[in-house]
Amino acid sequence: MARILVAVMALGVMVTLGVVSAQDDGASGDETAMPPYTRTGADTCLKCHDETSEFPVLSIFRTPHATVGDEKTPFAGLQCEACHGPGGEHGKRVRFGQERPPIPAFGDNSIWSTDRENEICLDCHRGSERMHWEASTHRRYDLGCADCHEVHDTHDPVTVTAEQTQVCLDCHVEQRSAVNQASSHPIRAGKMDCSACHQPHGALTEAMLSKPTVNETCFGCHAEKRGPVLWEHAPVTEDCTLCHRPHGSNHPALLTKRPPLLCQECHSRAGHPSIGRTGADLPSGRASGFLLTGSCTNCHSQVHGSNHPSGSNLSR
């Protein structure tokens, strides 16, 4: 078996490329189903894909994918073709005006399906966080790993807290509108990303939440609301989203509505001040100045629950 060792100097780093056998470069096997591998490995790719090309790739030598010393990385074996598939046809000379054959995987004109491309990534990256990928919402919508990840860059935007959200919001336009409303989580400031609450690679929970329930997800940051407390408020223990919009709202504190309208969805207006107005033109006992500004929370300030012995009405 012939062995070819190729040395590549890229960005000042000498990389000894892997071994390509005669079987790997298409000398045997079903060549009609699979194009041949290149005989010089990454050397063939780098002749065109340098820093001056439309698709530069030299920055990959600053990433873990190009660590030759780790046998699990692509550059410990077939280099670029370990992920992109055999590129013998793509890398050959073409005549003027002739269209270059597509690379098998990860390109606008790739010949492999999204599922097959994803399997290439999952061969190495099928850890505990990706074990539910096949049943995930992103998988059902035929989303590929390369649609979100930039494997050739020195840093992947979706792994950076300040940049991840912009990648997600390219598709989730409804959430883009929400996070730009008056009240929102600190996403716009780059202090929080989508994966703080969601597991983008799939989960057994609603909306691919990273925790079993909505409340457990919220309690990861808002531990002071967890309880248990002596006097509980039913919607707090049931579901935080009954009162709050997690992605953003034009009402204070991410509320779905402003009090007293929010409170009156559950609490009857009978026998209690229900209109935030004052004046002689309103019947006595049916309007109150106490419902201005903070509205119901002017008196019932402990809306998430109270531990006070006399806090049954959540006022202390």
N, C-alpha and C positions, 0 to 999 in steps of 0.2 A: 504494500500500500504506500503510495507516494505521499510524502508529507511536505507541505509548503509552509514555511514560517515567514511571516511578513512583518516587517517593522515599520511602524508609522510614527513620524515625528509630528505631533499636533500640539500647538500652543505651548511649545517647550517641553512636552511630556513624551518620552519614548514609550510606545505601547507595543508589546510583542503580541501579535494576534494569534488566534487559535489555529487548530489543525483542520485542514479540509481534506477529506479522503476522496478517492476516486469515485466511491459510491455517492458521496455528498454532492459532487459537482456534476452529477447526471450521467456518469459513465455506465451505470447500471440502474435497473428499476424501470418503472413505467414513465418514460419521458413525455408521453403524450398528455399525461395527467398533471405533470409537474415540470416546469421549466428547469433547466440546469442551474446549479450554483456557479458563481463566478470562481475563477481559478485563483484570483489574488485577493479574495475577501474584501475587507474594507478599503484596500488600496483603490479598487475599482470605483467605489462609491465616492471617495474623497477627491478623485480627479475632477469631478463635476460639482459636488456639494461642498465647496469651500465657502469662505465668508463672503465671496463676491456673487454667489449663486442666489437664485430665487428661494431656494430651500437650504440655507446653511445648516450644517450639522456638527461643526467642529466643537461647539460648546458641550457636546455629549461627553467629551473627555474629562470634563470637570464634574461629572455626575457618577453615581454608583453603578450605572449601567455599563460603564466602560472600565470597571475595575477588573483587570485581567487576573489578579491574584485570588479573586473569589470565584470558585468554580460554578457558582450559581448565576453569575452574571452573563449577559449575552456575549461580551467580548472575551470571555474565557473559552468560547467555542466558535460559532459561526459568525461572530461579530454582527454587522448590520443585518445580515440575512437570517440571524437567529430569530428576529422579530418580523422583519419585512418579507420573509420568504425568499426562495431562490431567485436571484436577480440576474441570471446569466443572459436572458433575453433582453431585459431592460438595460443592461450595461454594455451591450455590444454596439459596434459602430452602426450608424444608420446613414443612408444616403440623403442628400439634400432634398427636402420636401417630404421625406418619408416620416411617418409618425412613429415615435419611440414606443415600444411595447410597454404596457403599464407594469409597475412593480406589483407583486401579488397582494400585498397588504399595506394598509395605512396610507392611503393616498386618495385624491379626489376621483381617480379612475381605477382604483384597486379592483382586482378580480375576485377577491375573497369576500365573503359575507361579513357583516358586523359581528355575528356570533362567533365566527371562526377567528376573527381578529381579537375579540375579547378573550377567547380561550388561550391565545398566546400570552396575554398579560396574566391571566389567572393561573397559568402553569407555575408561575413563581409567586404571585401575589394573592393566593387563595388562603389568607389567614382567617382568623375568627371574625374579623370585621367584614369579610366578603363572602362568608359561607351561605348567605341568603340572596346572593346576586341573582340567581336564576328566577326567583319569584318576585323580584323587586319591580317597582313601578318604572324605573328607568330602563330596566331590561325589556319590559313589555312594550315600551315605546321605541324599541330598537336603538337605544342610545349606546354608543361605543365608548370605551375607555378614552380613546384619543379625542373624543368630542369635548372632554373636560380637562384632560391632563396634557401637559407639555413635557414630554420625556427627554427632549433634546436640550431643554433650557437648564441653566444652573440651578434655578429654583422654579418649582412648579407653582403657578398662581393659586391653585386650589389648596395648597398646603400652607399658604400664608394667610393669616387671619385678616389682614387689611385688604387682601385682593380676592379672596375666595368668593365673597358675596357677589361681586360683579360677574363672575363666571356663571353662577347660579341664576342670577337675574336676567341673563340673556334669554333664558327660556321662560322663567317664572315671572311674567310681566305683571300679573296681578299683585304678587308680593313686592315687585319693584315699586308699584304705586303706593303700597301700604308703608314701606319703610321710609318713604319720603314725606309722610304725613307729619302733622305737628307733634304727635307723641309716638315714640318708637323706642325700641331697644337701641343700644349704642352701636348699631351696625354701620351707620353712615360715618361714624368717627373711627371706624376700623378697629374697635375694641371687642367686637363679637362677630363670629361667622356663623353660617348656616349649620355647620356640623356640630356646633355647640348643643343643638337641640335635635338635629336630624342625622340619621345614618344613611348617607346617599347610596351606599352599596347594597342596601336592602336590610329589612328588619321584619320581625314578626308583629310589629306594633302598628297602630294607626298612623298614617302619614309618615311612616318610616322613622318614628321617634327613637331617640337613643335610649330612652328609659321605658319601662313597661306601660306607663300611663302618662297622660298630659300633666297631671299634678306632680308626679315624681320627677318629670323633666323640669318643671318650673321650680320645684324645691331644691334642685341642684344648685341654683343661685339664690333663691329666695327662701333660705332655710328658716328664717324667722316666722314664716307663714305656715310651717309644717304642722305644728301642734305636737301632741294633743293639748287641747285647752279645755277648761271647765265648761265654758259656754261656746258651743260651736255654731257657725253660720252654715246652713245646709249647702248652699252652692259652693262654698269654699272647699268643703270636703269632697264634693262630687266632681266638679270640673271647673278649673280656673277660667276656661274660655266661655263659661256662661256669662261672665261679666267683663272679661278682657279680650281684646283682639291681639294675639301675640305678635303679629307682624307690623302693627301700626294702626293708629286711629287719630282722628282729628279732635277727639275728646280727651280730657286729661287722664293720665294714668292708664292709657291704652283701653279705656272703657268702651264698651259697645254703644252705650248711650249715656247721657248726662243724668245725674240724679236731679229731681225725683223720678223721672221717667223710667230709669233703670230699676230703681227699687220697687216702683209700682207695678212692674211686670209680675211680681210675686206677692207683694204686700197690698192689701186692700186699702183704698182711700177712705173708707167709711170710718167716721169717728176720729179722724186724725187730720191735721192740717195738710193739705195736698197741693196748694197753689202758692208759689213763691211771690206773692204780691201783698201790698198793704193798701188800705183806703176804705172810706166809708161806703163806697159803692158796692162792696162785696159783702155777702152775708156773714155775720159774726160766726167765728169758729171754723170757717172753711178756708181761710187764707192766713198766711203767717209770714212775717218778715224773717223768721228763723230758717225758711227754706231758700233764702237768697244766698249768694256766694257758694258755700260748701253744701248747701241744701241739707239732705238727711244726715250727712256726716257732721254737720254742726253739733248735733246731739249724739248720734250713734257713731262715734268715732272709731270704735273697735270692730270694723266690719269684717275682719278676718278671724274674729273670735276673741273671747275675753277670759282671763283667769281670775278676775275679781269676784269675790263672793256675791256681790250685788250687781254683777254684770250681765244679768239675764237678757236685758234689752240692748246689750253691746254698747252701752253708753260710757262705760268706764273699764 
